[in-house]
Amino acid sequence: MGILAKVADERVLDVRCNEHSLIVDLMDGRTISVPLTWYPRLLHATSEQRAKWELAGAGFGIHWPEIDEDLSTEGLLRGAPAPDAK
């Protein structure tokens, strides 16, 4: 008897922000939510700037061109805040 395991797909499906959180939906159905305070550039950006994101790194990253911010799903899943986050 074999074991069937679903392979995790950590590519980005969708990105959104609310007042306090960055929320990232992954292709495999998981959702990551982290505090905006972890990413000062996003925290201080306007809601319009936060909404203008694009996929990077074959879908394993997120880039916000207007604020020069880049995040990876690997870092988000690890729970790694920006080095300058307080």
C-alpha positions in Angstrom: 0.0 0.0 0.0 1.4 3.4 -1.0 1.1 6.7 0.7 -0.3 9.6 -1.3 1.2 12.9 -0.3 0.2 16.3 -1.7 3.2 18.2 -2.8 3.3 21.7 -1.4 3.1 24.5 -3.9 4.5 27.6 -2.3 4.0 29.9 -5.2 1.9 33.1 -4.7 -1.7 33.1 -5.8 -2.9 36.4 -4.3 -1.6 39.2 -2.0 -3.6 41.6 0.0 -3.2 43.9 3.1 -5.6 45.1 5.7 -4.9 47.7 8.4 -2.5 45.4 10.4 -1.5 42.4 8.2 0.0 41.2 5.0 -2.0 38.2 3.8 -0.6 35.9 1.1 -2.6 33.0 -0.5 -0.5 30.2 -1.8 -1.2 27.9 -4.8 -1.6 24.9 -2.5 -4.5 26.5 -0.5 -2.5 27.8 2.5 -2.8 31.4 3.6 0.0 33.2 5.4 -0.8 36.2 7.5 2.0 38.3 9.1 2.0 41.7 10.9 2.7 44.7 8.7 5.1 45.9 11.5 7.5 43.2 10.3 7.9 45.0 7.0 8.3 48.8 7.6 8.2 49.7 3.9 4.8 48.0 3.6 3.7 49.5 6.9 4.4 53.0 5.8 3.2 52.6 2.2 -0.2 53.8 1.1 -2.9 51.2 0.5 -2.6 52.0 -3.2 1.1 51.2 -3.2 0.5 48.0 -1.3 -2.1 46.9 -3.9 0.5 47.3 -6.7 2.4 44.1 -6.3 3.8 41.7 -8.9 5.0 38.1 -8.9 8.8 37.6 -8.7 11.1 34.6 -8.7 8.9 32.3 -10.8 6.0 32.9 -8.4 7.9 32.3 -5.2 8.3 36.0 -4.5 6.4 39.2 -4.3 7.7 42.6 -5.5 6.2 46.0 -4.8 7.9 48.3 -7.4 6.7 51.6 -6.0 8.3 51.0 -2.6 11.2 48.7 -3.7 10.1 45.8 -1.4 10.7 42.1 -2.1 9.5 39.2 -0.1 9.8 35.4 -0.6 7.3 32.8 0.4 10.2 30.9 2.0 10.9 33.9 4.3 7.2 34.4 5.0 6.7 30.7 5.9 9.8 30.8 8.1 8.4 33.8 10.0 11.3 36.1 9.1 10.7 39.8 9.6 12.7 42.4 7.8 16.1 43.0 9.4 15.2 46.6 10.2 11.8 45.8 11.7 11.4 46.8 15.3 
